[in-house]
Amino acid sequence: MTNAEFDVLDELYFLLSYKDLAKTLDMNDEVLKSTLGNLLKKGWVKCYISPTEEIEFDIIKFKKVYWNYHYLATKAGLLAHNSNF
């Protein structure tokens, strides 16, 4: 797990919009987008179109509208994050 992945997972114990996540973390947009994409590919983060509607991860769509989504760590992501201490 990279430091960036650890930092993102650390914030995603609760559902956050991209905007709120970006405000909290000290990362540029490209690094945050790339990190979220990697976490989604690993199955460590879920993607939501709204606070109540989960969507299937699609890398093409993600790259176009990643800032419109909300994110939440999965159980696997939380386990990976907690075992990294």
Secondary structure in CASP SS format (residue, H / E / C, confidence):
PFRMAT SS
TARGET T0000
AUTHOR 0000-0000-0000
METHOD secondary structure of the structure
MODEL  1
M C 1.00
T C 1.00
N H 1.00
A H 1.00
E H 1.00
F H 1.00
D H 1.00
V H 1.00
L H 1.00
D H 1.00
E H 1.00
L C 1.00
Y C 1.00
F C 1.00
L C 1.00
L E 1.00
S E 1.00
Y H 1.00
K H 1.00
D H 1.00
L H 1.00
A H 1.00
K H 1.00
T H 1.00
L C 1.00
D C 1.00
M C 1.00
N C 1.00
D H 1.00
E H 1.00
V H 1.00
L H 1.00
K H 1.00
S H 1.00
T H 1.00
L H 1.00
G H 1.00
N H 1.00
L H 1.00
L H 1.00
K H 1.00
K H 1.00
G C 1.00
W C 1.00
V E 1.00
K E 1.00
C E 1.00
Y E 1.00
I E 1.00
S E 1.00
P C 1.00
T C 1.00
E E 1.00
E E 1.00
I E 1.00
E C 1.00
F C 1.00
D C 1.00
I H 1.00
I H 1.00
K H 1.00
F H 1.00
K H 1.00
K H 1.00
V H 1.00
Y H 1.00
W H 1.00
N H 1.00
Y C 1.00
H E 1.00
Y E 1.00
L E 1.00
A E 1.00
T C 1.00
K H 1.00
A H 1.00
G H 1.00
L H 1.00
L H 1.00
A H 1.00
H H 1.00
N H 1.00
S H 1.00
N C 1.00
F C 1.00
END
